[in-house]
């Protein structure tokens, strides 16, 4: 493919070189001493394929000590029209610059700042709404979000909490039966569901269900310039989009928690009746003697905080999306991961505070 | 004529690199000004800067005679009440139907406005842009030309004094693109609306341009009347307006 003429350090390119041959030749030339004279002859080349043109362009720009011979006029014309990669220092035409990329601690600090600003902004607008100073929520939007975020979450939250109630009842019933303490199954299920499992599982389900959808919605709006459009209507997108969602989740969470508590305990009642022979009325009486209203409210407060975490995290990831289809996918995944991590972290904090 | 917008010695850039350098021009009330130039010359950047999405690095921008502080939301927000923006890809909110998209600025600007008044405003704008029978449809259910008209109706709903249009005829067939150009010209003639249009479509420029700003590599190459420009012996301009055929 390439003839080398010993001491002269000259290369004669054959016709029909593969990209691999071109790369090998370039590697060989690069390895030669920078001071040595090099001659590359194209006399045998008939078809100037894109890799051959690229090789000529590259050699012309990179080395002064390389002589190129017998290149066809057409190939030269082509290179003049399409000069390829600019030489170092040549800025070319005005184009959008590379964005500044942060990494490590700087990136974390920058993202934390954005998150906190967004977090404070959203709660500030929420406060203004509830104190009647902000107004400005799009009519019907709260009702729509309550339907999307709350009503549509009832089936999946109910199903999962019912199954969790059944599962912990089955795994505990056998142990308690052996100890002759089967009635305490009601205490265990009631307390465990109301204080711990319902808030945690509801939070995790909502992070996957509504958190992902909020991030995908906002980031798609950002990519489609809808966020810019809202801003240039004189509206504040963070307020316009997020406040109805925060209000809706605040209204819907108590309803979701109440249903989830009821359904989770129902799972326990079912297993208690089948495996331990506990009558439902006795089971319920024992549940109410084990848990008080304060336990319900602790579970409610925890879930409420988890709901706000989900909305704020998903909004933050949506508003800071990298404008591309891949960016939307990544933001959605990151929003769920961030929400679930923060939910578990705050669950741990609540455990320390309330026990 | 009054100056609606005046830009003096404006530089725009970010991440330490200048995109636009020393831009100065002004737009008078009731005219259609066009920003033209090659791709990457900074046309859309000028528009995004003027509507407050990218703050300028230096320079003086005056809207309606007052200097604008792009870093102060309080200073810039009132400007948004007096301008309209038509985005390149329409930026209609996909979860809202056409009616709600157009009514959005009304509902947010005048909370509690009666449904009758709101409908009157929306339907009159729909009529102005020649859009009938699609108000209940969602943006995904209408054609590109209809989306442009709906977006223009939304941009006009609060009677703005100037409408910024980013590539209004981009991605449309020649007939639809021509109808959008005709619409812009008739809106200007009938309602004295000022337009600042970013485009590189030669046909659109010929159809609508009163005055023109030609950008070349981030700098203002020409600013003046379109007709005067065509008489000018300028290599870049002749090449641009002949579709790159002249040298």
Interface residues (C-beta under 8 A of the other chain):
Chain A: X93 X94 X95 X96 X97 X98 X99 X100 X135 X136 X138 X139 X217 X220 X221 X224 X225 X226 X228 X229 X230 X231 X232 X233 X234 X235 X240
Chain B: X13 X14 X15 X16 X17 X19 X20 X38 X40 X41 X42 X45 X51 X52 X53 X77 X78 X80 X81 X83 X85 X87 X88 X89 X91 X92 X93 X94 X95 X104 X105 X107 X108 X109 X111 X217 X218
